[in-house]
Amino acid sequence: MKHLTYPRERTLGSITLVLGLIAWLVLIFGSFGVALVILALGFILHLFIQSSLIAHIKGNGVELSAEQFPDLYSQFSSCCDRLEIKSRPQAYILNGNGGLNAFATKFLGTKYVVLMTDVVDAMAKHDDGVSFYIGHELGHLRMKHLSGGLLRWPALWLPLIGAAYSRARETTCDRHGLACCKSAEGAARALAALAAGVERWKTLDVAAYIKQSSHSSGFWMSFHELTAGYPWLTKRAARVMDVNAKMPKRNFFSYILAAFVPFAGRLGSGFAVLILVYVVGVLAAIGLPAYQQYTTKAILAKNIMQSQNTRDLLGNYYETNKEIPESLSVLSIDAELIDGSLMTLNSDNMSLSISTKKGVLLFTPAENDQGKIIWDCINGEGITPEQLPPSCIRVEIN
């Protein structure tokens, strides 16, 4: 039964599992165990949501059995046998409200396959129609797609990888659906019904439909497939007609754009782009002020270093003469620093101010017990205390 697994699923499954485990370890240890609490709360929430779904299925659906819709139950049993599924899931029919769909789910160890009434009714005159949908959903259960999602969850949001793994799983399940059908053409027609609708699938030209897959090599079609969890239906139909069919190559540049779009599951690439915009906005809101503060600190640090000699000369002059110089020119000091900042001396208290590109730095002198001058560095107009660099500390002049 290994031939039913799409080869890329094994590779991508291993990659996402390793990345997911690494991400969880980082989250758990990085948050000092808080991630475990969030994980537990998430599991409880999932349990309640899943219990609601199962209750809805059991309370409103019709369970298939040898007595209840024996024709459908026979197809279900036959498909389980072909896929060598010994422990059979429970199978139900549920009102689809106009949607061609089926799904598999799991709750506390019990597995379920649910067929929507619209699928069953649409495929009434198609021998392989319902069998394909049954096989596809059994594929999800047989491959345990519903069990490993939590461990892989952090990695499934990654651009390209998460979507590729999802598409690979769907291709695997299409192969399971094919295995339950009598012919490849029947499987392809069942898939095409998702596009053609409940009536038109009967007269659909399958070969012509498959040829449409050639359109998927364009930039935008390539991009939207790379960010989606399902391959294009035309490709899926082509692959069930011939599992070794070569698909049109995707546009190279679409990979570059898709590499920046996180995978948003069934919400689609449009929602993923919104997530990307939100993430970029948050990072910009956090990062831009931090970057501006970093550049301010860097500029001020240079001003402090460039004005160090001036403070040394002022301190030495006062210690020697016990008076404040009238101006910087008395000590032959150029008031302009290398970067254009201007130094101003207050002859009353010998404080030194530096008008920088970011604001004003103030240095105020004080005499210690040994008669040495100590300079305090504080922020002036245009500069906040948080913008002061580590070098803006009290320095004793020797």
N, C-alpha and C positions, 0 to 999 in steps of 0.2 A: 504493500500500500504506500510505499515511499514515493511512488511516481505521482501521487495525488498532491504532494507538497511542492509548491513552487520553489525552486532552488534558492531564489533571493530571500525568501522568507526565513530560511534557516540562518543565513548570514546576517540579515538585518535584525532578526530576533536576538541573536547573540550580542550584536553591537549595542542594541537598545537596552538589553538586560544589564550588561556590564556598566554602561554609562548611567543607567538608572540607579543601580546599587551604589556607585560612586557618589552620585548626587545625593542620595539619601544619607549616606554616611557623613558627607560634608554638612548637610542640613542638621542632622542629629547632633553631631559633635560641635558644630559651629554655633548652634543655638542652645547648647548645654542641656539637651534633652527636651527642649520646648517643642521641637518638631514631632517628637513621639506623642505628646499630648494632642497636638493638632491632628496627627494621623489617627489617633484613637477617636477623636471627635468626628473626623471625616468618615471613619468606618461606621460609627453609630448613625450618622446622617444617611449614609448610603444604605444602611440596613433598613431604615424606616422608608426611604424612597422605594427600594426594591420590594419591600413587603407590600407597599401600596400597589405596585404593578402586579405582583403575583395575586393579590386579593382581587384585583380587577379582572384578571384573566380567569381565575377560578369562579368568580361570582357571576361573570357575564358571558364567558366563552362556553363553547361546546367541546367537551373532551372526546377525542377520537377513540374508538374501540371497535371490537369485532361486531358489536351490536349497533353502535352509533356511527353512521356513515362508513359502513364496512369497505366501500370502494376506496375511499381516501386512506383508511387505516391500512388496507392492503398495500397501497403504494408506500406508505410510511414504513411499514414492516419490511417490505421488500428492499427499500433503500437502506434501512439499518443493517440488513443482512449483507448487502453488497459492500457496505463500508465496514463490515465486521464489527459493528457496535453491539455488544452483547447486553450491556445494561442500557435498556432503551429509555430515552427521555419521555416525559409526558407530552402529548401532542394535543393542541387545541385549535379551534377555529374561532376567530373573533371578528366582529363587524369592523371592516376597514374604512367605512365612511368615505368611499370613493378612492382610496389609495391602493395602488398595486404594491403590496409589500408583504414581507414575512420577517420574522426575527427569532433569534434564539436568546434565551436568558437562563440565569442560574440563581438559585436562592437556597442558602444553607445546605448545599450539597445536592439538591434536587435540580435536574435539568429540564428545560422546557423548550419546545418548538411551537411557535404560534404562526398559523397561517391566517392571513386576512381574507375575509369573504370575497373581496373583489378579485383577488388572485385566483381563488378556487373557481369562481364563476367564469372569469375570463378564460381560464385554461380548461374549461369543461370539455371542449372538443379537441383538445390537444393531449395526446397520450403522455407525452413527456413533460408537459408544462408544469404541473404540480410537483412531479418527481424532481425536477430541477431545483425548484425552490426549497423543497424538503432537504435535498442533498446539500444544497448550499448552506443552509442553517445547521444541519448536522455536522458539516465541516467545521463550523466555528466551535462546536462542542467537542468534537473529536480532537481538534488541534489545541484545545484548552485556551482558546483566545480570550475567554472570559475570566481566566484565572490569573494570568501573569501581568495584567494591566497595572496593578498597583506598584509592583516593583519597578516597572518600566516607566511609570507615569512622568517623572521629571524629564526623561529623555524624549518622550513622545511629543513634547512641545518644540523640540529642536527643528529648525528649518531643514528641509529636504529629507532628513533621516526619518522623522516621525511620519510624514506623509508617505514616504516610500515603503515603510514597514506596513502601514495600513493598506496600501494598494496591493502589496505582495500577499497579505492575508486574504484579501478579497479574491485575488487570482487563484489562490489555493482552494478557497471555498467554491469557486466556479468549477474547478476540476472535480471536486466532490459532487457537485450538481451534475456534471457531465457523466460521472460514473453511475449515477442513478437513472440516466436516460438511455433509451434504446438506440438513439443516433445522435451524432454531433449536430446535425442540422436541427433536430428537435430541441437541443439545448440552446443553440444560437437563437432560434425563433422565440423560445421562452424568455431569453434575455431581452431580445428586441421588443417584446411586448411592453417593456417598461418605457419604451420610446413611442411605439406606434399606438398603444392604447388597447382597450379591451376588445375591439372589433377588428381594427386595421391590421393587427399582427397576422391575421389569417391569410391575407393576400400580400403580405410583405415579401419583397424580393430580397432574400437573405444575402445573396452574393453581392448585390448592388449596395446593400447597407454596409457590408463589411468593407467595401472599397472606400467608403467615406472616411475610414481611418487614416487615409493619406492626408486629409486636411489637418491632422493633429500635429504636423511638424512645424507649423507656423509659430511665431514668437509668443503670441498671447495664448494660443491653445496649449502650447508647451508649458508656459508659466502657470496657467490655472490648473493644469493637471499635476504639476510638480508640487503645488500647494494644497492639493485635494487628497482626500482619503480613498477615493475610488478612481480606477482608470476610466477613460471614456468608454461608454457602452459599445461603441463601434469596435474598440480594441478588445473588449471582453468577448464580444461575439466572435471576433476573428480568432481569439485564442481557444475558444471551445470548439470551433470548427477544425482547428489545427493547433495542438498544444505547442508545436515547435515553430509556429508562424513568426516571421520576423516583423517587428513593428517599425514604423517610420521613426527615424531618429529625431529627437527633439532639438529645437533651436538652442545652440550653445549659449547665447546671451541670456536666454530665459533662466538658465541655472544661476547666473550672477544675481539677477533680481530676486529669484526665489530663495537664495541663500540668506536674504535679510528678512524673510517673512516667516514667522513661527507657524507651526501647524496648529490649526484650530479645530480639527476634527470635522464633524458634519456641519459645523457652523459656516464653513467655506472660507475661501481665500479673502473675500471682502471683509469678513469679520477679523481674519488674521491680520490684514493690513491695519485695521482699526487698533488691534492690540499693539502692533508695531509702533503706530503713531503715538499711542498712549505711553508705551515703554520709553520711546525716544523723548517724549514730552517730560515724563517724570525724571529721566536721567538728565535732561537739559536743565530742568528746574533745580535739581540737586547739584549737578556738576558745574553749571555755569557760574553760580556764585562762589563755589569752592575754587574753581579755576581763577576767577577774578581775585579772590582773596590770596591765592597762591602767588599770582603775578605781582600783586601789591606788596606782599611780604618780600618777594625777591628783589623788587626795586628798592624798598626801604633798607633791606640788608646791605645793598651796595652803597647806599647813601651813608649808612652808619660806618661802613668800612672806609669809604673815601674821606669821611670827615674825622677819622680817628686822629690823624696827625695834628689837626687844628686843636682838638681838645687836649692833646698832649702838650702842645706849645702854650696854650692858655693856662693849663694847670701848672706847668713849670714856671711860667712868668709870675703867677700869683704867689707861688711858694717862695720864689726868690725875692720878689719886690714887695710882697704883701699889699699889692694894689691891683686894681682891675685896669687892663689896657683900655685906652680910649676907643680903639677900633682894631679891626683885624689887620689893617694896613701897617699899624705900628710894628706888628710882628712879621711884616712882609708876607702875609697870607692872602692868597687870591680868594675872593669871596665866591667865585663860581667853581662848582665841582665839575668833574669830567663829563657827567651826563647833563650838564646845564642847570642843575639845582643850585639855588643861591643860599649862602649862609649869612645870617645877620647876628651881630653881637649886641647884647644889651649891656651898655657900659655901667649901668647901675648895679646889676646883680651878677654879671658875667654869664647870664644864660645865653645859650646858643640855639637859634632856630634855623631849620633848614626847610626851605620851600621846595618840596619835591613835586614830581609830576602827579602824585597821588594825594598830596596834602602836606601838612606841616608837621615836622618832627621837632620836638623840644628837648633840649638837654639843659638840665639845671644843676649847678655845682653845689657841693657841700664839703666842708672841711672836717676830717675825722680827728680823732684824739692825737694822732701823730703829725698833724699838720698837712696831711696829704689831701689832695682834691679828689672827690668822688663825684661822678656824673650820674644823674638819674635821667633815663630816657623815657619820655611819655608822649602820648599822642596829642597832636594839636588839631587845628581845624581841618576837616576833610578826611581824617583818619580815625578809625575806631580802635579800641583796645585789642580787639580780636585780630586786627590786621598787623599788629606789631610783630616783627620777627623775633625768634628766640635770642638773637644777639642784642636786642633792645633791653639790656639789663644794667643794673648798677655796676660800673666798672671803676676800680680804684687805680689811679694813675701812680705808678712807681717812680 
